[in-house]
Amino acid sequence: MGYSGWTNWDTWNLALWINNEESLYHKGRVMAGEEQRFRAWARVVCEDINAEHEERIEWEKVNVEEVRDSLLEE
C-alpha cells in the first residue's frame, strides 16, 4: 500500500517535483490556500512535467488533496 509514505507513485512524484523546485514550492504554498485553484495549478504542473520527462505522472491517480495538505502543513 502506498509509495514512500504517499498514496501512490504518481502522488509521490508530483509532490517530489513541487517540493524540490523552489519556484513550484513557493507557488504551491500560495495556491494551496484555495482548493480549486490548487487543483487546476497542480494539473498544469503535472502536464508540464509530463511534457519534459519520460516517466509520466498519471493525473487521474494523483491524490491532489494529499499534495495540497502537505503544503498546508508546512
Secondary structure, 3 states (H helix, E strand, C coil): CCECCECCHHHHHHHHHHHHCHHHHHHHHHHCCCHHHHHHHHHHHHHHHHHHCCCCCCHHHCCHHHHHHHHHHC
